[in-house]
Amino acid sequence: MNTQGSPMEAGTRSIEDIDGIGDIKAIERVVATVERTQRDKDAEGFLTLFRPDALWTTGHGKVLLGLDAIAEFTRAVLPQAAWDGDVTYEVIHTQFLRPDVAAVKVRQVYHSAEGETEGAPLYVMTKREDGRWLLHACQNTEVRSG
């Protein structure tokens, strides 16, 4: 995993110095929860990861504005999702845009008997005042071979 803070001016501390390691671990836990809830088809667990004003774009380009729209879509689609196999999510890059905002690039792989398919989500996550990181603006993109 590569982690970069914003460019530093003379006399400033890097974001990693503020609490980057703890924040990176917290962000990785959110992504691990996305993986678990997707694998378990747990719509309610998945929905706890979003801010009320979140924006989600699905891998097929459907734009969902706000938690209510995300919840309606997720509750309709996730429990009925048909895949034989497993799914893994790996944080491959985290870039702090501010101490409380991170862009997180994820490698998403569906493993099945027919082979693997891959997604390349980008999660913009924000940190609440209580220190909890939540999904704020997300784009899931299917990776096509060739």
C-alpha positions as CSV (number, residue, x, y, z in Angstrom):
1,M,0.0,0.0,0.0
2,N,1.3,3.4,-0.9
3,T,0.4,6.3,1.3
4,Q,1.0,9.9,0.5
5,G,0.1,13.1,2.3
6,S,-0.4,16.5,0.7
7,P,2.7,18.5,-0.2
8,M,4.2,20.1,2.8
9,E,5.3,23.7,3.2
10,A,8.3,24.5,5.3
11,G,7.5,24.3,9.0
12,T,4.4,22.2,8.6
13,R,3.9,18.6,9.8
14,S,2.9,15.8,7.4
15,I,-0.6,14.4,7.8
16,E,1.0,11.1,8.8
17,D,2.6,12.8,11.8
18,I,-0.9,14.0,12.9
19,D,-2.3,10.4,13.1
20,G,-1.8,8.8,9.7
21,I,-1.0,5.3,10.9
22,G,-4.1,5.1,13.1
23,D,-6.2,6.7,10.4
24,I,-4.9,4.3,7.8
25,K,-5.7,1.3,10.0
26,A,-9.2,2.7,10.5
27,I,-9.7,3.2,6.8
28,E,-8.5,-0.3,6.1
29,R,-11.1,-1.6,8.7
30,V,-13.9,0.2,6.7
31,V,-12.7,-1.5,3.5
32,A,-12.5,-4.8,5.3
33,T,-16.1,-4.3,6.5
34,V,-17.2,-3.5,2.9
35,E,-15.6,-6.8,1.9
36,R,-17.3,-8.8,4.7
37,T,-20.7,-7.2,4.1
38,Q,-20.5,-7.8,0.4
39,R,-19.4,-11.4,0.9
40,D,-22.2,-12.0,3.5
41,K,-24.8,-10.0,1.4
42,D,-25.4,-8.0,4.6
43,A,-27.1,-4.9,3.3
44,E,-27.7,-3.4,6.8
45,G,-24.0,-3.8,7.8
46,F,-22.9,-2.2,4.5
47,L,-25.2,0.8,5.0
48,T,-23.7,1.6,8.4
49,L,-20.5,2.6,6.5
50,F,-22.0,5.7,4.8
51,R,-22.5,9.3,5.7
52,P,-26.2,10.4,5.3
53,D,-25.2,12.7,2.4
54,A,-23.1,10.1,0.6
55,L,-22.8,9.7,-3.1
56,W,-22.4,6.2,-4.7
57,T,-21.9,5.4,-8.3
58,T,-22.3,1.7,-9.0
59,G,-20.0,-0.4,-11.3
60,H,-22.7,0.0,-14.0
61,G,-22.9,3.8,-13.7
62,K,-26.1,4.1,-11.6
63,V,-25.8,7.3,-9.5
64,L,-27.2,7.1,-6.0
65,L,-27.5,10.4,-4.0
66,G,-27.9,10.2,-0.3
67,L,-28.1,7.3,2.1
68,D,-31.9,6.7,1.4
69,A,-31.2,6.1,-2.3
70,I,-28.1,4.0,-1.5
71,A,-30.2,2.0,1.0
72,E,-33.1,1.4,-1.4
73,F,-30.7,0.1,-4.1
74,T,-28.6,-2.0,-1.7
75,R,-31.5,-3.6,0.0
76,A,-33.0,-4.6,-3.4
77,V,-29.8,-5.8,-5.0
78,L,-27.3,-7.1,-2.5
79,P,-29.3,-9.9,-0.9
80,Q,-30.2,-11.3,-4.3
81,A,-26.7,-10.9,-5.8
82,A,-25.8,-14.1,-7.6
83,W,-22.1,-15.0,-7.6
84,D,-20.5,-18.4,-7.0
85,G,-17.2,-17.8,-5.2
86,D,-15.6,-15.2,-3.1
87,V,-14.8,-11.5,-3.2
88,T,-11.8,-9.7,-1.8
89,Y,-11.1,-6.0,-1.3
90,E,-7.5,-4.7,-0.9
91,V,-6.5,-1.1,-0.2
92,I,-3.8,-0.3,-2.7
93,H,-3.4,3.4,-2.2
94,T,-4.5,6.0,0.4
95,Q,-4.0,9.7,-0.2
96,F,-5.0,12.2,2.5
97,L,-6.5,15.2,0.8
98,R,-6.9,16.8,4.3
99,P,-6.4,15.3,7.7
100,D,-10.1,14.4,7.7
101,V,-10.5,13.5,4.0
102,A,-8.9,10.5,2.2
103,A,-9.1,9.2,-1.3
104,V,-8.8,5.4,-1.1
105,K,-8.1,3.2,-4.2
106,V,-9.3,-0.4,-3.8
107,R,-8.7,-3.5,-5.8
108,Q,-11.9,-5.6,-5.7
109,V,-11.7,-9.2,-7.1
110,Y,-14.5,-11.7,-7.5
111,H,-13.1,-15.2,-7.5
112,S,-15.2,-17.9,-9.1
113,A,-14.9,-21.3,-10.8
114,E,-15.2,-19.4,-14.2
115,G,-12.2,-17.1,-13.3
116,E,-11.7,-13.7,-11.7
117,T,-13.3,-10.4,-12.5
118,E,-12.0,-7.2,-11.1
119,G,-13.3,-3.8,-10.0
120,A,-11.4,-0.7,-9.2
121,P,-13.4,1.3,-6.6
122,L,-12.4,4.8,-5.5
123,Y,-13.7,5.7,-2.1
124,V,-13.5,9.3,-0.8
125,M,-13.8,8.9,2.9
126,T,-14.3,11.6,5.6
127,K,-13.6,11.4,9.3
128,R,-16.3,12.4,11.7
129,E,-15.7,14.4,14.8
130,D,-15.8,11.2,16.9
131,G,-12.9,9.8,14.8
132,R,-14.9,7.3,12.7
133,W,-14.2,7.2,9.0
134,L,-17.2,6.8,6.6
135,L,-17.8,6.5,2.9
136,H,-18.7,9.9,1.4
137,A,-18.3,9.8,-2.4
138,C,-17.6,6.5,-4.1
139,Q,-17.2,5.3,-7.7
140,N,-17.1,1.6,-8.4
141,T,-15.6,0.8,-11.8
142,E,-15.4,-2.6,-13.6
143,V,-12.0,-3.5,-14.9
144,R,-12.3,-4.9,-18.4
145,S,-9.5,-7.1,-19.9
146,G,-8.1,-6.2,-23.2
